[in-house]
Amino acid sequence: MRAILVTPGVRGNLRLGEIDEPIADSDETLVRVQAVSVNRGEVKRAETAAQGSTIGWDLAGIVEAAARDGSGPQVGQRVVGFSPQMRAWAELVAVDSAALAIVPNAVSLAHAATLPVAGLTALYGLERANRLLGAKVLVTGASGGVGYFACQLARLMGARVTAQVRRAEHVAMVQATGVESVVVDSNGEGLADYAPFRLVLDGVAGPALGRLLEMLEGDGQAVLYGVSAGASTALAVRQLMGTGAGRIDGFHLYRESEIVSAGSGLARLMHFVAGGELVPLIERTESWERVGDVAADLIDRAYPGKAVLTID
């Protein structure tokens, strides 16, 4: 069968190739994939992974064979899923039944495919905090996949959301999510007037993060899920100590999915997508034959939101 494989030296280090069809374990469902979405983590992995490696976390498609142990969806059902083994970008994928959720007829498979990594990271990251009703929440990188979902989910949780973007042309797009404020800022200094924050949900890191940590409430919390602007920052340790209850949490979706199944979170997200309360932002839809171009453009920040690849 066809699959997208790591191929060093080509554009994006990714292109279509051929692999054997999967053999499902008893608790795995076979899914005929129709759409996948692209995340920065996959593209960065392709820069160092071995040639011929499979790749991809997010998938949506039709169940071809139900799990032999009776778990999960049945043949013919439309599903969305998360593949922590990074096997999603293929014509046929064996997925743990607990990592799948049913896609309602009102939701396209393309929209569903945007949810696993970006949607679950936003949902579970926000749920690390408590007492968000009426509280101030800062979402950095709000024009990205996780950030765009997080702005909407934080509002659904009752928070007052400040969104940070790097480019002025993305302000109107993020304002459409109903956030209280959108701030164009690249170093953290422009956000001080909107502080203090009960929660900072950050996927940017870099030098600005140290300034943002100083803007937390006394018992505020920062949840860190990415490092797109750099993997280190200066930390005002004395100030954090002085709060007595301030907290910094590292977030990793793999670990979180061991605590709460991906299928459970995806079903919750799907409810809000079907009801129109959570709207995926698909800025680019391409045939998966163009995966190299889409991946390279993602690293170059050529588009906001999500890109979806359709399987021809």
C-alpha positions in Angstrom: 0.0 0.0 0.0 1.0 3.6 -0.3 2.3 5.6 2.7 4.2 8.8 3.3 7.7 7.9 4.3 10.7 9.8 5.6 13.0 10.5 2.7 16.1 12.7 3.5 17.1 15.1 0.9 13.7 15.7 -0.8 11.6 18.8 0.0 10.3 18.5 3.5 12.1 15.1 3.8 8.8 13.4 3.1 7.3 11.7 0.0 5.0 8.8 -1.0 6.3 5.3 -1.0 5.2 1.7 -0.6 5.0 -0.4 2.6 3.3 -3.7 3.6 -0.3 -3.5 4.8 -0.7 -3.5 8.6 -1.7 -6.6 10.6 -4.0 -5.4 13.4 -3.7 -6.7 17.0 -6.9 -7.9 18.7 -7.6 -4.5 20.2 -6.8 -2.5 17.1 -9.2 -1.2 14.4 -8.2 -1.1 10.7 -9.0 2.3 9.2 -9.1 3.2 5.5 -7.6 6.7 5.8 -9.1 9.6 3.7 -7.6 12.7 5.4 -4.7 13.5 7.6 -3.4 16.8 9.1 0.1 18.0 9.4 1.8 19.1 12.7 5.1 20.8 13.3 6.3 17.9 15.5 6.0 15.4 12.6 7.8 17.6 10.2 10.7 18.2 12.7 10.9 14.5 13.3 11.3 13.9 9.6 14.5 15.9 9.7 16.3 13.3 11.9 14.3 10.0 11.5 15.7 7.0 9.6 15.0 6.8 5.9 11.8 4.8 5.2 10.3 5.5 8.6 6.5 5.9 8.7 5.1 9.1 10.1 1.9 10.8 11.1 -0.3 11.2 14.2 -3.6 12.5 12.9 -6.0 10.5 10.7 -9.7 10.4 9.7 -11.3 7.7 7.6 -13.7 4.7 7.4 -13.4 1.5 9.5 -12.4 -1.4 7.3 -12.2 -4.0 10.0 -13.4 -3.8 13.6 -11.1 -4.9 16.5 -11.3 -8.7 17.1 -11.9 -8.2 20.8 -15.1 -6.3 20.1 -13.9 -2.9 21.3 -14.3 0.3 19.3 -16.2 1.3 16.2 -17.7 -1.1 13.7 -17.1 -1.6 10.0 -18.2 1.3 7.8 -18.2 3.9 10.6 -16.5 7.3 10.0 -13.7 7.8 12.6 -11.0 10.1 13.7 -7.9 8.8 15.5 -4.5 9.4 17.0 -1.5 7.1 16.2 1.2 7.6 18.8 3.3 5.0 16.8 3.3 7.6 13.9 1.7 5.3 11.3 -1.2 7.6 10.4 -0.1 8.8 7.0 -0.9 5.7 5.0 -3.8 4.2 3.1 -4.6 1.7 5.8 -3.7 2.0 9.5 -4.1 -0.2 12.5 -5.2 2.0 15.4 -5.8 1.2 19.1 -9.6 1.2 19.4 -9.4 3.5 22.5 -7.7 6.1 20.4 -10.6 6.5 18.0 -13.9 8.5 18.1 -16.9 8.4 15.8 -17.2 11.4 13.4 -20.9 12.6 13.1 -22.3 13.0 9.6 -22.4 16.8 10.2 -18.6 16.9 10.4 -16.3 16.4 7.4 -13.4 14.0 7.7 -11.1 16.9 6.8 -12.3 18.9 9.8 -12.1 15.8 12.0 -8.5 15.1 11.0 -7.3 18.5 12.5 -8.4 17.4 16.0 -6.1 14.7 17.4 -2.8 16.5 18.2 -3.8 20.1 18.1 -7.3 19.7 19.6 -6.2 17.2 22.4 -3.2 19.3 23.3 -5.4 22.4 23.7 -8.1 20.5 25.6 -5.9 18.6 28.0 -3.5 21.5 28.4 -6.3 23.9 29.5 -7.7 21.2 31.8 -4.4 21.2 33.8 -5.7 24.5 35.3 -8.7 25.0 37.6 -11.1 27.9 38.4 -11.0 29.3 34.9 -14.5 30.8 34.9 -14.0 34.5 34.6 -10.2 34.1 34.9 -7.6 35.6 32.6 -5.9 33.1 30.3 -3.0 33.8 27.9 -2.7 31.7 24.8 0.5 32.2 22.9 0.9 31.2 19.2 -2.8 31.7 18.8 -2.8 31.5 15.0 -1.3 28.0 15.1 -3.3 24.7 15.3 -3.2 24.3 19.1 -3.5 28.0 19.8 -6.5 28.5 17.6 -8.4 25.6 19.3 -7.2 26.8 22.7 -8.7 30.2 22.3 -12.1 28.7 21.5 -12.0 26.0 24.2 -10.8 28.5 26.9 -13.8 30.7 26.1 -16.1 27.6 26.4 -14.6 27.1 29.8 -15.6 30.6 30.8 -12.2 32.2 30.6 -11.3 35.7 29.5 -8.7 35.1 26.8 -5.8 37.2 25.7 -4.3 35.8 22.5 -0.7 36.4 21.3 0.3 36.4 17.6 3.5 37.3 15.9 2.0 38.9 12.7 -0.5 41.7 12.4 -2.2 40.0 9.5 -3.4 37.2 11.8 -5.2 39.5 14.3 -8.6 39.5 12.6 -8.5 35.7 12.1 -7.9 35.2 15.9 -10.4 37.9 16.9 -13.1 35.8 15.1 -12.8 33.2 17.9 -14.3 35.7 20.3 -11.2 36.3 22.5 -11.1 39.4 24.7 -7.8 40.7 23.2 -5.3 39.9 20.5 -1.8 41.2 21.0 0.9 41.3 18.3 4.1 40.6 20.2 7.3 38.6 19.8 9.2 39.1 23.0 6.6 39.1 25.7 6.9 42.8 26.6 3.6 43.8 25.0 1.5 41.5 27.2 2.2 43.1 30.6 -0.8 45.5 30.3 -3.1 42.4 30.1 -1.7 40.6 33.1 -1.9 39.0 35.6 -2.9 35.6 34.1 -4.3 32.6 35.9 -3.0 30.4 33.1 -0.4 30.8 30.4 -0.7 28.1 27.7 2.5 28.3 25.8 3.9 26.5 22.8 6.4 29.1 21.8 9.0 29.2 24.7 12.2 31.0 23.9 13.3 34.2 25.6 9.7 35.6 25.8 8.6 32.8 28.1 10.7 34.0 31.0 8.8 37.4 30.9 5.4 35.7 30.7 6.1 33.6 33.8 6.5 36.9 35.7 2.9 37.8 34.7 1.2 34.9 36.5 -1.1 35.4 39.4 0.2 34.4 42.8 -1.3 30.9 42.4 -1.1 31.0 38.6 0.1 28.3 36.3 2.0 27.9 33.0 1.5 24.9 30.8 4.3 24.4 28.3 3.7 22.2 25.3 6.1 23.4 22.6 9.4 25.2 21.8 8.9 26.8 18.4 10.9 29.9 19.4 13.6 28.1 21.3 14.0 25.4 24.0 15.4 27.6 26.8 14.4 30.7 28.7 15.5 32.8 31.7 13.5 32.0 34.8 12.9 34.5 37.6 13.2 31.9 40.3 12.9 34.2 43.3 9.6 35.7 42.0 8.2 32.3 41.4 9.2 31.2 44.8 7.6 34.2 46.3 4.2 33.4 45.0 4.2 30.2 47.2 1.9 28.5 44.8 2.9 29.4 41.3 3.5 26.4 39.0 5.1 25.5 35.7 3.8 22.3 34.1 5.5 20.4 31.2 2.9 18.9 28.8 3.4 15.9 26.5 0.4 14.4 24.7 1.8 10.9 24.8 1.9 10.9 28.5 -1.5 12.6 28.8 -3.1 10.0 26.5 -1.9 7.3 28.9 -4.0 8.9 31.6 -7.1 9.8 29.5 -7.6 7.9 26.3 -7.3 9.9 23.1 -10.7 8.5 21.9 -12.4 10.0 25.0 -11.0 13.5 24.4 -11.7 13.3 20.6 -15.4 12.4 21.3 -15.7 15.4 23.6 -14.1 17.7 20.9 -16.3 16.2 18.2 -19.4 17.2 20.1 -18.4 20.8 20.0 -17.4 20.7 16.3 -20.7 19.1 15.4 -22.5 21.8 17.3 -20.5 24.7 15.7 -19.0 25.8 19.0 -15.5 24.6 18.0 -14.4 25.5 14.5 -11.2 24.1 12.9 -9.1 26.5 10.9 -8.0 24.7 7.7 -5.9 27.1 5.7 -4.6 24.6 3.2 -6.0 21.4 1.6 -3.8 19.4 -0.7 -3.3 15.9 -2.1 -0.9 13.9 0.0 1.3 13.8 -3.1 2.3 17.3 -2.1 3.3 16.5 1.4 6.9 17.8 0.9 5.7 21.3 -0.1 3.1 21.4 2.7 5.7 20.3 5.3 8.3 22.8 4.2 5.9 25.7 4.1 4.7 24.8 7.7 8.3 25.1 9.0 8.6 28.4 7.1 5.3 29.6 8.7 3.8 30.2 5.3 0.3 29.6 6.6 -1.6 29.8 9.9 -3.9 27.1 11.3 -3.9 23.6 9.9 -3.1 21.9 6.6 -5.0 18.8 5.6 -3.8 16.2 3.1 -6.3 14.1 1.3 -5.6 10.6 0.2 -6.4 10.1 -3.5 
